[in-house]
Amino acid sequence: MWNGKKRAALLLAAAMGMSVIAGAMPAMASEEPTTLVYGSGDYTRINPAMDEHCEINVLLFDGLTDHDGDNNIIPRLAKEWTYDEETTTYTFYLEEGVKWHDGEEFTAEDVKFTIEAIMDPENGAENAPNYEDVEEITVIDPYTVSFKLSAPNYAFLEYMTMAILPKHLLEGEDMQESDFFRAPIGTGPYKLTGWDEGQAIIMEKNEDYFAGPANIDRLIFKIVTDDNAKALQLQSGELNLSQVTPKDAVLFENDGVHTVYDEKTSDYRGILYNFWNEYWQENADLIPAISYAIDRQAILDAVLLGCGDVAYGPLQRNVYNCEDVEHYDYDPAKAEELLAAAGCEKDAEGFWCRNDERISFVINATPGDQVRVDMAMIAAQQLQAIGLDVSANVPADGIDWGGQQCCIIGWGSPFDADDHTYKVFGTDKGANYSGYSNELVDEYLTAARQTDVPEERMAAYADFQKELAQTPAYTFFCYIDAMYVADSTIQGIATDTVLGHHGVGIFWNVCDWTIE
């Protein structure tokens, strides 16, 4: 809980420029610094090389490339680059004079070190599939680095948005366990100056940021893991900005104090089936029937108040989406027809059985994520309605990815179509948490990343989506809008950028924000 002493300490930090943990912040100027308090999930570490979808990464770190408000690739630590098609080699020319937060100079050695660390299988990075075709990294001089690929990968510039880490602080360190990831040093627009574990992460703006300093002096990520608590703390003024559920967002509309931002995302929800679990190894053929029994629109309306879109695949918010696939529109009669065709029969109590055992499984949902919890409960009710013995569960210790039967999953990227497909659905890839494996899916995703001809990519991604629909890894529910509530004094939050998984991306232009 956020007790009174912790709250008082945080407010003191905001008002007086004092850190809530040992050590003093920089001396305060005569004018009181501007402070934004954001309702954040918890962090046990800040490790962009190993972990994804964290808002804090873009505040502390930079990649060689970046995204603009339309999610196009733009320069960041690399001021320009070239690509040699004959040798499949990218060469990046780096900004000079960029400093790490500790004052050391950023160089091409840091770039080589970071990507090699991600590629190293000993480090277990879920981002490793993004760089599996990197054959050689060459530091040409302190401000020039090249990447020779074994095959074309036209999502490569996308993956060079990866945060670069300091070699001088991490060389020889354990990339999963190093203390660095609890006191990270980056090149980004904000510096970490305090971390009260489980309570707050404090960042001061980097006055020497190479792209120009931010306007807001201090950001505090206040740890609030429960969705309902975020709404209460926005109302009390303890938070200035937070993502909330659509149901809670209604509380702030037209209150004269807050602005509600309904942000489109590429973020979908659905049921992930665990194919490492023996149950789905034996019953994967029943997943289409399960999918027909889900009323997606009812889930969207009940849980999200209609703030989103019904989902049928992983690329609906992407230019390479293929609509000509099986949508699994709600059809309980079709679901029962498929169950019967698979040799299932109903018992005396009306439950479907296979080999004299009820078709029975548990849908897990992440603790504290009210949207996922509500979706799991409604989905279980809908499946029970056609005679499947399904229940919802919120495991106190979180999701057991390898041991569970299934759970409510979320993925989705607003960027290149390769992102959140190749490593999510490819056999044995770093973010394939379902154990899904399909040789044709692997073939189509590989073909799509190896061509820059739009028509060829379109055909490959269409084949991928059709095959995935025929042998589903997930039962897709819906794409969700990210509902953010902010003090109306905060200006500059973009309203027309498609955000990513978990609604990440709100801070993409934070340097331009002001507090009036």
BELNOR-V605080 format. One record per backbone hydrogen bond with DSSP energy under -1.0 kcal/mol. NH is the residue of the N-H (numbers start at 1). CO is the residue of the C=O. Records with the same first field share a line. If there is no record, write none. Layout:
BEGIN
NH = CO + CO
END
This chain:
BEGIN
3 = 1
7 = 3
8 = 4
9 = 5
10 = 6
11 = 7
12 = 8
13 = 9
14 = 10
15 = 11
16 = 12
17 = 13
36 = 218
38 = 220
39 = 241
40 = 222
46 = 181
51 = 47
59 = 56
60 = 56
61 = 57
64 = 160
65 = 160
66 = 74
68 = 72
71 = 68
74 = 66
76 = 64
77 = 63
78 = 64
79 = 93
80 = 93
82 = 91
84 = 89
89 = 84
90 = 147
91 = 82
92 = 145
93 = 80
94 = 143
95 = 77
100 = 104
101 = 186
103 = 100
106 = 98
108 = 142
110 = 107
112 = 108
113 = 109
114 = 110
115 = 111
116 = 112
117 = 113
118 = 114
119 = 115
120 = 116
123 = 120
126 = 50
128 = 125
130 = 127
131 = 128
134 = 131
135 = 148
136 = 148
138 = 146
140 = 144
141 = 144
144 = 141
145 = 92
146 = 138
147 = 90
148 = 136
149 = 88
150 = 133
154 = 449
156 = 153
159 = 155
161 = 158
162 = 159
164 = 62
170 = 166
171 = 167
173 = 170
178 = 174
181 = 178
182 = 179
183 = 180
188 = 60
190 = 59
191 = 204
193 = 202
194 = 202
196 = 200
199 = 196
200 = 196
201 = 221
202 = 194
203 = 219
204 = 191
205 = 217
206 = 189
207 = 205
209 = 206
212 = 209
218 = 34
219 = 203
220 = 36
221 = 201
222 = 38 + 220
223 = 199
224 = 40
227 = 368
230 = 226
231 = 227
232 = 228
233 = 229
234 = 230
235 = 231
236 = 232
238 = 233
239 = 233
240 = 37
241 = 37
242 = 485
244 = 483
249 = 245
250 = 246
251 = 248
252 = 249
255 = 252
259 = 486
261 = 484
263 = 482
266 = 499
268 = 411
269 = 478
270 = 409
271 = 475
272 = 407
273 = 473
274 = 405
275 = 273 + 434
277 = 274
281 = 277
282 = 278
283 = 279
284 = 280
286 = 283
287 = 284
290 = 286
291 = 287
292 = 288
293 = 289
294 = 291
296 = 294
299 = 295
300 = 296
301 = 297
302 = 298
303 = 299
304 = 300
306 = 300
307 = 304
308 = 306
309 = 479
311 = 477
318 = 315
321 = 318
325 = 323
331 = 292
335 = 331
336 = 332
337 = 333
338 = 334
339 = 335
340 = 336
341 = 337
342 = 338
343 = 340
344 = 339
345 = 353
347 = 351
350 = 347
352 = 387
353 = 345
354 = 357
357 = 354
359 = 352
360 = 358
363 = 391
364 = 406
365 = 393
369 = 366
370 = 368
373 = 369
374 = 370
375 = 371
376 = 372
377 = 373
378 = 374
379 = 375
380 = 376
381 = 377
382 = 378
383 = 379
384 = 380
385 = 381
387 = 384
388 = 383
389 = 359
390 = 388
391 = 361
393 = 363
398 = 395
401 = 399
404 = 400
407 = 272
408 = 364
409 = 270
419 = 416
421 = 418
422 = 418
425 = 421
426 = 422
429 = 426
431 = 423
432 = 429
433 = 431
442 = 438
443 = 439
444 = 440
445 = 441
446 = 442
447 = 443
448 = 444
449 = 445
457 = 453
458 = 454
459 = 455
460 = 456
461 = 457
462 = 458
463 = 459
464 = 460
465 = 461
466 = 462
467 = 463
468 = 464
469 = 465
470 = 466
471 = 467
475 = 271
477 = 269
478 = 269
479 = 309
480 = 267
481 = 307
482 = 263
484 = 261
485 = 242
486 = 259
487 = 240
488 = 257
490 = 487
491 = 514
499 = 264
500 = 504
503 = 500
504 = 501
508 = 505
510 = 507
512 = 509
513 = 510
514 = 491
516 = 489
END
